[in-house]
Amino acid sequence: MSTGNRWATWAIMAVGAGMSVYHLWVAFFGTPDAQVFRSIHLLFALVLAFLSYPLLTRQARDNPGPAELLLVVASLLACGYQFWAKDYIDNRMIYVDDLVWGDWVFGGLMIVLVLEGTRRMLGLVLPVTALIFIVYALLFTSTTPAALMEQLYLTTDGIL
Protein backbone atom coordinates (compact mmCIF):
# COMPACT_ATOMS: atom_id res chain seq x y z
CA MET A 1 0.00 0.00 0.00
CA SER A 2 1.47 3.34 -1.00
CA THR A 3 1.52 6.31 1.35
CA GLY A 4 -0.87 8.23 -0.91
CA ASN A 5 -3.55 5.58 -0.54
CA ARG A 6 -3.19 5.09 3.19
CA TRP A 7 -5.78 7.79 3.96
CA ALA A 8 -8.37 6.00 1.82
CA THR A 9 -7.79 2.69 3.56
CA TRP A 10 -8.13 4.38 6.95
CA ALA A 11 -11.27 6.22 5.79
CA ILE A 12 -12.88 2.99 4.59
CA MET A 13 -12.01 1.25 7.87
CA ALA A 14 -13.31 4.21 9.90
CA VAL A 15 -16.61 4.35 8.00
CA GLY A 16 -17.04 0.57 8.31
CA ALA A 17 -16.27 0.67 12.02
CA GLY A 18 -18.60 3.65 12.45
CA MET A 19 -21.38 1.76 10.69
CA SER A 20 -20.82 -1.26 12.95
CA VAL A 21 -20.83 0.85 16.11
CA TYR A 22 -23.95 2.70 14.96
CA HIS A 23 -25.84 -0.54 14.37
CA LEU A 24 -24.68 -2.00 17.67
CA TRP A 25 -25.80 1.20 19.41
CA VAL A 26 -29.20 0.95 17.74
CA ALA A 27 -29.49 -2.72 18.65
CA PHE A 28 -28.80 -1.93 22.28
CA PHE A 29 -30.64 1.38 22.76
CA GLY A 30 -33.37 1.12 20.13
CA THR A 31 -33.92 2.66 16.74
CA PRO A 32 -34.51 6.34 16.11
CA ASP A 33 -37.22 7.50 13.73
CA ALA A 34 -37.41 5.09 10.76
CA GLN A 35 -36.51 7.73 8.19
CA VAL A 36 -33.51 8.91 10.22
CA PHE A 37 -32.31 5.37 10.89
CA ARG A 38 -32.57 4.34 7.26
CA SER A 39 -30.95 7.55 5.99
CA ILE A 40 -27.94 7.02 8.23
CA HIS A 41 -27.67 3.37 7.20
CA LEU A 42 -27.89 4.32 3.52
CA LEU A 43 -25.29 7.05 3.96
CA PHE A 44 -22.82 4.58 5.47
CA ALA A 45 -23.49 2.09 2.66
CA LEU A 46 -23.12 4.67 -0.12
CA VAL A 47 -19.90 6.08 1.32
CA LEU A 48 -18.43 2.58 1.61
CA ALA A 49 -19.52 1.71 -1.94
CA PHE A 50 -18.03 4.85 -3.45
CA LEU A 51 -14.77 4.73 -1.50
CA SER A 52 -14.24 1.00 -2.04
CA TYR A 53 -15.24 0.49 -5.68
CA PRO A 54 -13.91 2.46 -8.65
CA LEU A 55 -15.95 4.09 -11.37
CA LEU A 56 -15.58 1.53 -14.15
CA THR A 57 -14.99 -1.87 -12.53
CA ARG A 58 -16.39 -3.90 -9.67
CA GLN A 59 -12.98 -4.78 -8.24
CA ALA A 60 -12.36 -3.23 -4.84
CA ARG A 61 -9.48 -0.80 -4.52
CA ASP A 62 -8.03 1.54 -1.96
CA ASN A 63 -7.42 4.71 -3.99
CA PRO A 64 -10.64 6.59 -4.69
CA GLY A 65 -10.37 9.37 -7.24
CA PRO A 66 -12.07 12.75 -7.51
CA ALA A 67 -15.27 11.22 -8.92
CA GLU A 68 -15.62 8.97 -5.89
CA LEU A 69 -15.03 11.85 -3.49
CA LEU A 70 -17.64 13.92 -5.32
CA LEU A 71 -20.11 11.05 -4.98
CA VAL A 72 -19.37 10.82 -1.24
CA VAL A 73 -20.15 14.54 -0.88
CA ALA A 74 -23.33 14.10 -2.95
CA SER A 75 -24.35 11.21 -0.66
CA LEU A 76 -23.82 13.43 2.38
CA LEU A 77 -26.02 16.11 0.80
CA ALA A 78 -28.82 13.77 -0.30
CA CYS A 79 -28.97 11.95 3.05
CA GLY A 80 -28.36 15.16 4.97
CA TYR A 81 -31.44 16.75 3.45
CA GLN A 82 -33.49 14.11 5.25
CA PHE A 83 -32.17 15.54 8.56
CA TRP A 84 -32.17 19.21 7.60
CA ALA A 85 -35.79 19.05 6.39
CA LYS A 86 -37.00 16.46 8.93
CA ASP A 87 -39.75 18.65 10.41
CA TYR A 88 -40.97 19.58 6.95
CA ILE A 89 -40.94 15.94 5.78
CA ASP A 90 -42.69 14.72 8.93
CA ASN A 91 -45.41 17.38 8.82
CA ARG A 92 -46.26 17.41 5.14
CA MET A 93 -49.28 15.59 3.80
CA ILE A 94 -48.05 12.77 1.59
CA TYR A 95 -49.37 12.98 -2.00
CA VAL A 96 -51.23 16.22 -1.15
CA ASP A 97 -48.57 18.88 -0.52
CA ASP A 98 -46.52 19.98 -3.51
CA LEU A 99 -42.85 19.06 -3.55
CA VAL A 100 -40.37 21.87 -2.98
CA TRP A 101 -37.15 22.32 -4.97
CA GLY A 102 -35.09 20.45 -2.34
CA ASP A 103 -37.31 17.40 -2.66
CA TRP A 104 -36.72 17.30 -6.42
CA VAL A 105 -32.99 18.05 -6.32
CA PHE A 106 -31.99 15.80 -3.44
CA GLY A 107 -34.52 13.11 -4.32
CA GLY A 108 -33.23 12.93 -7.89
CA LEU A 109 -29.68 12.92 -6.57
CA MET A 110 -30.50 10.08 -4.17
CA ILE A 111 -32.03 7.98 -6.94
CA VAL A 112 -28.93 8.43 -9.12
CA LEU A 113 -26.59 7.71 -6.18
CA VAL A 114 -28.39 4.50 -5.22
CA LEU A 115 -28.41 3.31 -8.83
CA GLU A 116 -24.68 4.11 -9.22
CA GLY A 117 -23.75 2.52 -5.89
CA THR A 118 -25.72 -0.57 -6.84
CA ARG A 119 -24.03 -0.69 -10.25
CA ARG A 120 -20.60 -0.49 -8.63
CA MET A 121 -21.33 -3.23 -6.12
CA LEU A 122 -23.49 -5.65 -8.13
CA GLY A 123 -23.18 -4.80 -11.81
CA LEU A 124 -25.75 -3.54 -14.30
CA VAL A 125 -28.62 -5.99 -13.87
CA LEU A 126 -30.26 -4.54 -10.75
CA PRO A 127 -29.94 -0.83 -11.65
CA VAL A 128 -31.21 -1.45 -15.19
CA THR A 129 -34.15 -3.40 -13.78
CA ALA A 130 -34.91 -0.52 -11.40
CA LEU A 131 -34.73 1.99 -14.25
CA ILE A 132 -37.12 -0.13 -16.32
CA PHE A 133 -39.64 -0.07 -13.48
CA ILE A 134 -39.22 3.69 -13.01
CA VAL A 135 -39.79 4.29 -16.73
CA TYR A 136 -42.73 1.90 -16.70
CA ALA A 137 -44.30 3.72 -13.74
CA LEU A 138 -43.93 7.08 -15.46
CA LEU A 139 -45.02 6.09 -18.96
CA PHE A 140 -47.52 3.28 -18.55
CA THR A 141 -49.34 4.05 -15.30
CA SER A 142 -51.11 7.07 -13.90
CA THR A 143 -48.18 7.75 -11.55
CA THR A 144 -46.99 11.35 -11.77
CA PRO A 145 -43.31 12.28 -11.43
CA ALA A 146 -44.15 14.07 -8.17
CA ALA A 147 -45.88 10.99 -6.72
CA LEU A 148 -42.99 8.77 -7.78
CA MET A 149 -40.40 11.13 -6.24
CA GLU A 150 -42.42 11.29 -3.06
CA GLN A 151 -42.72 7.51 -2.92
CA LEU A 152 -39.04 6.90 -3.61
CA TYR A 153 -37.46 9.64 -1.48
CA LEU A 154 -39.82 11.15 1.08
CA THR A 155 -41.40 8.03 2.54
CA THR A 156 -40.02 4.82 3.97
CA ASP A 157 -41.77 2.88 1.20
CA GLY A 158 -39.20 3.65 -1.51
CA ILE A 159 -35.43 3.86 -1.24
CA LEU A 160 -35.58 4.13 2.51
N, C-alpha and C positions, 0 to 999 in steps of 0.2 A: 504494500500500500504506500503510495507516495504521500509526501507531506501535504501537498495541495488537496488531496482527497480526504485527508484525515477528518476535517471538519464535517464533511458529509456523512461519514461513517458514524461519528459521534452524534450528529443531528438525528440520523435514522434511529440509532439506539436510544437516544433521549425521548424521541416521540413514541417509539414502541414501549419504552418503560413507562412513560406518562400515560399512555393508553391503558396499559395493564393496571397501574395504580388507580386510575380513574374508575375502571370497571370493578376492581376489588373494593374501592371505597363505596361505590353504588351498591354492590352486593351486600356490604356490611351495614350501611346506613340508610339504604333505600334510594329509589330513583327520584330525581327531580321531575319537573313537568316533562311529559312525553316529548314534546317538540324540542325542548332544551336538551334532554338526554340524547335524542337521536341526532340532533345537529352536532353536538360535541363528538359523538361516535363517528359520524360521517366525516367531520373535519379531520380527526385522527387518521381515518382510513385513506382519505384523499391525499393528505400530506405524505403518508407512508408510500402510497402508490406513486406519486409524482417524484419523490426523492429517490425511490428505489428502482424504478423502471424508466428507461430512456424513451425518447420520443418515437423511435422507429422500430424497436425490437421489444420482445418480451423477456429478454435476458436481464436479470438483475445486475446492477452495477453500483459503484459507490462514488460516482462523480457527476452529479446532476449539473446540467448546463443552465443557461439563462432562461430557456423556455420552461424548464421544470420549476425554477424559482418563481417565475411569473405565474405559473399555475398554482403554486403554493399560496402566493399572495391572493390570487383570485379566489381560492378556496376559503381563505380567511375572511375575505369580504362577503362571499355568498353565504357562508355559515354565520358570520358575524351579524349580518342583517337580521337574522332570526332573533338575536339577542337585542340588538339596538331597537328593533321595531316590535318587541314582544308584546307590549301593552296594546299596540295597534292591532297586531295579528290576533291576539286573544279576544279583543272586544269588537272586532268587525263581524258582520253577518255574512257567513259563507254563502257564496253564489248570489248575494243581494248587493252588497257594497261593491262599488267599482274598484278596480285595482289602481294603485298609485304607481308612479314611475319606478319606484324602488322595487315593487313586486315584479314588474316586467323585467327590469335590468338584472336584478340579482336572481330571480327565478330562471330566466333564460341562461344566465351564467351557470347556475347550479346544474341545470339539465346538461349543458355542454360538458361541464367538469365531470359529472358522473359518467356520461357516455365515454369520455376520453380516459378516465381512470379505469373503467371497465375494459376498454379496448387494450390498454396497456397491460392489465393483469391477465385477461382471459382471451384476448384475440377479438376478431371482428364479429363473430356470430351473435353474441348477446347484444352488443350495441346496435347492430343492424336490425335485429329483431325488434328491439325497443323502438327504433326509428320508424320501422314499418307500422307498428301499432300507433305511434303518434300521428303519422301521416294518415293512417286509416281513420283514426278518431276525428281528425280535422276535416277530411274530405268526404267521408262516407257515413258520418253520423251527424246528429244535430248538435254535437259538442262545439261550443265556441272556443276560440283561442283563450279568452279570459277564463272560462270554466276549466279548461285543461290546465292552464297555468296555476290556477287556484288549487286544483286537485293535486297536481304534481309537487308544488312548492309550499303552499300555505296551509296544508293540512297534514295530518299524519297518515293519510291514506295513499299518498303518492311516493315520492322519493324517501320521505322520512317515515 
